[in-house]
Amino acid sequence: MRHQSSRSSCHVLSRLLRGGIVPCLSLALVTACGPDAGDRSSVDSMASSAIDISNGSDASTSSTGSTGGTGSTGGTGSTGVPAGTCGFGGATVARSYTPRLFAAGADPSGDAECRGVLNPERGVFHFRDLRSLGSLSGLRDEGYTLIYGQVLIDDYRTRDIDQALIDQLNASFSAARSAGLKVLPRFYYAAEGSAPDAPLSRVLAHIDQLKPLLEENADVIAVLHPGFVGAWGEWHSSTNNLTSPDSRAQIFDALLEALPADRMILARRPSHKLEAYGGPLTEETAFSGAPLSRVGHLNDCFLASDDDVGTYQLPGEKAYAAADSAFTPVGGETCGRNPPRSQCASALSELSTHHWSFINTDYHPDVIADWRSEGCFETIACRLGYRFAVMGHESPEQVARGESLSLRLRVFNDGYARAYNPRPVYLVLQQGATRRFVEVDADPRRWAPGAESDLCLGAQLPADLAPGTYQLGLWLPDGSARLRDDPRYAIRLSSGATWDSASGVNLLDATVQVVE
């Protein structure tokens, strides 16, 4: 990914109300569909007004006296039990939806549920220089939640990182945070193909010196580009033999050590990750925190040649990338026209196969223009990363105080990829202007693209809970304490819920009567 001032169309190799006054319910988390139970701390009450923009999906409602709904495809619930066994003990109310899904052959790219849904750590991104940031205002209004953050450090090639640079970068990360954005940072030394990078010892020292900065700002780092090596930090043309397997492995290890354990880095070629950590990932090894699970994929010459200009050079490398990317972030840019491969049909297919989460709209402008003129750009923008559509939910008509409340939720991921950074899921109970929250046992990273996840969410109601009618909702805030209460960083369901933009809560068309 080149600095804008040095981009060209030539191909180059390899180029994320606090009310405080109303006490929160002490809701204890229970595994409503299984024997285990554990406590979770609840979140302060919040009050806000809801705006209904819940998307025009067809819906149907039914009541039943059975002990559970029928199962659906897509695996087990959040408690690991078969679909449809959420443990209901009495009458329930079930609601089903038929949203317009890309996976079902529909094209909702022009609908409000695509154009009106802005979610974190996914989608299209803009180029920015973190050492000369400029204004970030208006980016979210244009549909961006991500920026690529260039950090050219050629002036530090022979010296340590100093406090002046740290202060400059802290200010840029703070500006991104204030703007409701996340950053894809890349540090590098060479701004053109013939420029030198730095010796391995200097690179490792710089990464260590940047560690406090990266840890402090990890909340707004979606994922870290590998950087440092060769021209534009694209892991080619190194003047210090940094592309050798041993050097690559040391740099990978240092980058992972410099980040909190819940943040990932990218590899410029799939074979770089394979040689360092093995793989590909599976459902069992994904999101474990091991190095293998913390490295995604960067493609800075997407579709520009048969092998994406050197991205895939070894037998089986592309197949490895497709399998591994099912559990990691993938992103990058195009670097030049290569019809028909760079046109819409191929782009849509490969973005899906390789589970892309984000792509640069600044480069290559000719390819982006082609996608717009051919009519696939809006589809790409909507499907990058995750896209969670509610297919249905089932909940009890009433629950006694002190008893277990279960919510069966069916969610279809109509995006190209999974969510890749951890975040909690909270069950929301709303009565009037007061909301109470309890964290439930669910992990959005496990909601696979192209599949329906059948979840069973449960909470133990306290014995002193006031009787009355409560509306149910879901809150998927950012995993960091600093961003948790900022609704711009909460995940919005694309359909099947009413989005409250003031709080980041997805309100479901479901109520429960709490009785004595």
Residue pairs with C-beta under 8 A, 6 or more apart in sequence:
1 15
1 127
1 148
1 150
1 186
1 225
1 232
1 233
1 234
1 300
1 332
1 333
1 360
1 363
2 12
2 15
2 232
2 363
3 129
3 150
3 152
3 191
3 232
4 127
4 362
4 363
6 191
6 192
7 363
7 364
9 336
9 337
9 364
9 366
10 336
11 301
11 304
11 305
11 309
11 335
11 336
12 193
12 231
12 232
12 234
12 236
12 301
12 309
12 335
13 234
13 236
13 237
13 301
13 309
13 310
14 234
14 235
14 236
14 268
14 269
14 300
14 301
14 309
14 310
14 311
15 232
15 234
15 300
15 301
15 309
15 332
15 333
15 335
16 121
16 146
16 182
16 183
16 184
16 221
16 222
16 223
16 224
16 263
16 264
16 329
16 420
16 421
17 46
17 47
17 48
17 502
17 503
18 44
18 46
18 485
19 44
19 45
19 46
19 47
19 434
20 44
20 45
21 45
22 45
22 434
23 45
24 42
24 43
24 44
24 45
24 436
24 437
25 42
25 429
25 436
25 438
25 462
25 465
26 42
26 462
27 40
27 42
27 427
27 429
27 436
27 437
27 438
27 459
27 460
27 461
27 462
28 37
28 38
28 39
28 40
28 438
28 459
28 460
28 462
29 37
29 38
29 39
29 40
29 438
29 439
29 440
29 441
29 458
29 459
29 460
30 37
30 38
30 404
30 458
30 459
30 460
31 37
31 38
31 79
31 441
31 458
32 79
32 86
32 87
32 404
32 405
32 406
32 456
32 457
32 458
32 459
33 77
33 79
33 80
33 81
33 85
33 86
33 87
33 406
33 456
33 458
34 79
34 80
34 81
37 460
40 438
40 439
40 440
41 439
42 436
42 437
42 438
42 439
43 426
43 437
43 439
43 475
43 484
45 434
45 435
45 436
45 437
46 435
46 437
46 485
46 503
46 505
47 433
47 434
47 435
48 433
48 435
48 500
48 502
48 503
48 505
49 500
49 502
50 498
50 499
50 500
50 505
50 507
51 498
51 499
51 500
51 501
52 498
53 112
53 116
53 498
53 499
54 495
54 496
54 497
54 498
54 499
55 99
55 111
55 112
55 113
55 494
55 495
55 496
56 111
56 112
56 113
57 97
57 98
57 99
57 100
57 113
57 389
57 495
57 496
58 97
58 98
59 95
59 96
59 97
59 98
59 496
59 509
60 95
60 96
61 93
61 94
61 95
61 96
62 93
62 94
62 95
62 96
63 91
63 92
63 93
63 94
63 397
64 91
64 92
64 94
65 90
65 91
65 92
66 88
66 92
67 87
67 88
67 89
68 84
68 85
68 86
68 87
68 88
68 92
68 394
68 408
69 84
69 86
69 92
69 94
69 392
69 394
69 408
70 84
71 82
71 83
71 84
71 85
71 454
72 83
72 84
72 391
72 392
72 410
72 452
72 454
73 451
73 452
74 83
74 410
74 412
74 451
74 452
74 453
74 454
75 83
75 451
75 453
75 454
76 82
76 83
76 454
77 83
77 85
77 86
77 408
77 453
77 454
77 455
77 456
78 440
78 441
78 442
78 443
78 455
78 456
78 457
79 441
79 456
79 458
81 456
83 454
84 408
84 454
85 456
86 394
86 406
86 407
86 408
86 456
86 458
87 404
87 406
87 456
87 458
88 394
88 396
88 406
88 408
89 396
90 396
90 397
90 398
91 396
91 397
91 398
92 394
92 395
92 396
92 397
93 394
93 395
93 396
93 397
93 510
93 511
94 392
94 393
94 394
94 408
95 392
95 393
95 394
95 509
95 510
96 391
96 392
97 389
97 390
97 391
97 392
97 495
97 496
99 108
99 113
99 389
99 390
99 391
99 412
99 414
99 494
99 495
99 496
100 106
100 107
100 108
100 111
100 113
101 108
101 389
101 412
101 414
102 108
102 109
102 379
102 382
102 383
102 414
103 412
103 414
103 450
107 379
108 114
108 382
109 115
109 378
109 379
109 381
109 382
110 378
113 389
113 494
113 495
114 378
114 381
114 382
114 494
115 143
115 378
115 382
117 382
117 387
117 492
117 494
118 140
118 143
118 145
118 488
118 492
119 145
119 385
119 386
119 491
119 492
120 145
120 182
120 222
120 478
120 488
120 489
120 490
120 491
121 145
121 146
121 182
121 222
121 357
121 358
121 385
121 419
121 420
121 421
122 145
122 146
122 357
122 358
122 384
122 385
122 386
122 415
122 417
122 419
123 143
123 144
123 145
123 146
123 358
123 381
123 384
123 385
124 143
124 144
124 146
124 358
124 359
124 360
124 361
124 381
124 384
125 144
125 146
125 147
125 148
125 184
125 331
125 358
125 359
125 360
125 361
126 139
126 144
126 146
126 147
126 148
126 360
126 361
126 362
127 147
127 148
127 150
127 360
127 362
127 363
128 134
128 136
128 147
128 148
128 149
128 150
129 149
129 150
129 152
130 149
130 150
130 151
130 168
130 169
130 172
130 173
130 183
130 185
131 150
131 151
131 152
131 165
131 168
131 169
131 172
133 171
133 172
133 175
136 147
136 175
136 176
136 178
136 179
136 181
137 179
139 147
139 179
139 181
140 179
140 180
140 181
140 488
143 381
144 181
145 180
145 181
145 182
145 488
146 181
146 182
146 183
146 184
146 222
146 358
147 176
147 181
147 182
147 183
147 184
148 183
148 184
148 186
148 225
148 360
149 172
149 176
149 183
149 184
149 185
149 186
150 186
150 188
151 169
151 185
151 186
151 187
151 188
151 227
152 188
152 189
152 191
153 161
153 165
153 187
153 188
153 189
153 206
154 189
154 190
154 191
154 195
156 162
156 165
156 189
156 206
157 189
157 196
157 197
157 198
157 202
158 198
158 202
160 205
160 206
160 209
161 206
161 209
161 210
166 212
166 213
169 213
169 217
170 213
170 216
170 217
173 183
173 213
173 216
173 217
173 220
173 221
176 182
176 183
176 220
177 219
177 220
177 482
177 483
180 486
180 488
180 489
181 220
182 220
182 221
182 222
182 489
183 217
183 220
183 221
183 222
184 221
184 222
184 223
184 224
184 225
184 331
184 358
185 221
185 224
185 225
185 227
186 224
186 225
186 226
186 227
186 233
187 206
187 210
187 227
187 228
187 233
188 197
188 227
188 228
188 229
188 230
188 232
188 233
189 195
189 196
189 197
189 198
189 228
189 233
190 196
190 197
190 230
190 231
190 232
190 233
190 237
190 239
191 231
191 232
192 231
193 231
193 237
194 231
194 237
195 231
196 239
196 240
197 203
197 228
197 229
197 230
197 238
197 239
197 240
197 242
198 206
198 228
198 240
199 240
200 240
200 241
200 242
200 247
200 250
200 251
203 228
203 229
203 242
203 251
203 254
204 250
204 251
204 254
206 228
207 228
207 251
207 254
207 255
207 258
208 254
208 258
210 258
211 257
211 258
214 221
214 224
214 258
214 259
215 258
215 259
215 260
218 259
218 260
218 262
218 263
218 480
219 478
219 480
219 482
219 483
220 483
221 259
221 263
222 329
222 358
222 421
223 263
223 264
223 265
223 266
223 296
223 329
223 331
223 420
223 421
224 255
224 259
224 263
224 264
224 265
224 266
225 233
225 265
225 266
225 298
226 233
226 235
226 251
226 252
226 255
226 265
226 266
226 267
226 268
226 298
227 233
228 242
228 251
229 235
229 236
229 238
229 242
229 243
229 247
229 248
229 251
230 236
230 237
230 238
230 239
230 242
230 243
231 237
234 268
234 300
235 242
235 243
235 248
235 268
235 269
235 272
236 243
236 268
236 310
241 247
242 248
242 251
245 275
245 276
248 272
248 275
248 276
249 275
249 276
252 265
252 267
252 272
252 273
252 276
252 277
252 291
252 295
253 291
255 265
256 265
256 291
256 294
256 295
259 265
261 289
261 294
262 289
262 421
262 422
262 479
263 294
263 421
264 294
264 295
264 296
264 328
264 329
264 420
264 421
265 294
265 295
265 296
266 295
266 296
266 297
266 298
266 329
266 331
267 273
267 276
267 295
267 296
267 297
267 298
268 298
268 300
268 311
269 310
269 311
269 312
269 313
269 317
270 297
270 311
270 312
270 317
270 318
270 320
270 321
270 324
271 313
271 314
271 317
271 320
273 279
273 292
273 295
273 297
273 324
274 280
274 317
274 320
276 291
276 295
277 290
277 291
277 292
277 295
278 292
279 285
279 292
279 320
279 324
280 320
280 323
280 324
281 292
281 293
281 323
281 324
281 326
281 327
281 328
282 327
283 327
285 292
285 293
286 293
286 326
286 327
286 328
286 445
287 293
287 327
287 422
287 443
287 445
287 446
293 327
293 328
295 328
296 325
296 328
296 329
296 330
296 331
296 420
297 321
297 324
297 325
297 328
297 329
297 330
297 354
298 330
298 331
298 332
299 308
299 311
299 330
299 331
299 332
299 333
299 354
300 311
300 332
300 333
300 335
301 308
301 309
301 310
301 311
301 332
301 333
301 334
301 335
301 336
302 308
302 332
302 333
302 334
302 335
302 347
302 350
302 359
303 334
303 338
303 341
303 342
303 346
303 347
303 350
303 367
304 334
304 335
304 336
304 337
304 338
304 342
304 364
305 338
305 341
306 341
307 313
307 318
309 335
312 318
312 321
321 354
322 353
322 354
322 355
325 354
325 355
325 417
326 355
326 418
326 448
326 449
327 418
328 355
328 420
329 357
329 358
329 417
329 420
330 354
330 355
330 356
330 357
330 417
331 356
331 357
331 358
331 359
332 359
332 360
333 359
333 360
333 362
333 363
333 364
334 342
334 359
334 360
334 363
334 364
334 367
334 368
335 363
335 364
336 342
336 364
336 366
336 367
337 364
337 366
337 367
337 370
339 370
340 346
342 367
342 370
343 370
343 371
343 374
344 370
344 371
344 374
344 375
344 376
347 371
347 376
347 380
348 376
348 379
348 380
351 359
351 380
351 383
351 384
351 416
352 383
352 416
352 449
355 416
355 417
355 418
355 449
356 384
356 385
356 416
356 417
357 384
357 385
357 386
357 416
357 417
357 420
358 384
358 385
359 380
359 384
361 368
368 377
371 377
371 380
383 414
383 415
383 416
384 415
384 416
384 417
385 415
385 416
385 417
385 419
386 413
386 415
386 417
386 418
386 419
386 444
386 447
386 449
386 491
387 413
387 414
387 415
387 494
388 411
388 412
388 413
388 414
388 415
388 444
388 447
388 491
388 493
388 494
389 411
389 412
389 413
389 414
389 493
389 494
389 495
389 496
390 409
390 410
390 411
390 493
390 495
390 496
390 497
390 508
391 410
391 411
391 412
391 452
391 496
392 409
392 410
392 496
393 407
393 408
393 409
393 410
393 472
393 496
393 508
393 510
394 407
394 408
395 405
395 406
395 407
395 408
395 472
395 510
395 512
396 405
396 406
396 512
397 512
397 513
398 512
398 513
398 514
398 515
399 405
399 461
399 512
399 513
399 514
399 515
400 461
400 514
400 515
400 516
401 461
401 462
401 463
401 464
401 465
401 467
401 514
401 515
401 516
402 460
402 461
402 462
402 463
402 465
403 460
403 461
404 458
404 459
404 460
404 461
405 427
405 458
405 459
405 460
405 461
405 512
406 456
406 457
406 458
407 427
407 456
407 457
407 458
407 472
407 510
408 454
408 455
408 456
408 457
409 454
409 455
409 456
409 457
409 474
410 452
410 453
410 454
410 455
411 447
411 452
411 453
411 455
411 493
412 451
412 452
412 453
413 447
413 448
413 449
413 450
413 451
413 453
414 449
414 450
414 494
415 449
416 449
417 449
418 444
418 445
418 446
418 447
418 448
418 449
419 444
419 445
419 447
419 491
420 445
421 445
421 479
422 443
422 445
422 479
423 444
423 476
423 477
423 478
423 479
423 491
424 439
424 476
424 477
424 479
425 439
425 440
425 442
425 443
425 444
425 457
425 474
425 475
425 476
426 437
426 438
426 439
426 440
426 474
426 475
426 476
426 477
427 437
427 438
427 440
427 457
427 459
427 472
427 473
427 474
428 435
428 436
428 437
428 472
428 473
428 474
428 475
428 505
428 507
429 435
429 436
429 437
429 438
429 470
429 471
429 472
429 473
429 512
430 436
430 470
430 471
430 472
430 473
430 505
430 507
431 466
431 468
431 469
431 470
431 471
435 473
435 503
435 505
437 475
438 459
440 457
440 458
440 459
441 457
441 458
442 455
442 457
444 476
444 491
446 453
447 453
461 514
465 514
466 514
467 514
467 515
467 516
468 513
468 514
469 511
469 512
469 513
469 514
470 511
470 512
470 514
471 507
471 508
471 510
471 511
472 507
472 508
472 510
472 511
472 512
473 497
473 505
473 506
473 507
473 508
474 493
474 497
474 505
474 506
474 508
475 490
475 503
475 504
475 505
475 506
476 490
476 491
476 504
476 506
477 483
477 484
477 485
477 486
477 489
477 490
477 504
478 484
478 486
478 489
478 490
483 489
486 504
487 500
487 501
487 502
487 503
487 504
488 504
489 504
490 504
490 505
492 499
492 504
492 506
493 499
493 506
496 508
497 506
497 507
497 508
497 509
498 506
498 507
498 508
498 509
499 505
499 506
499 507
500 506
500 507
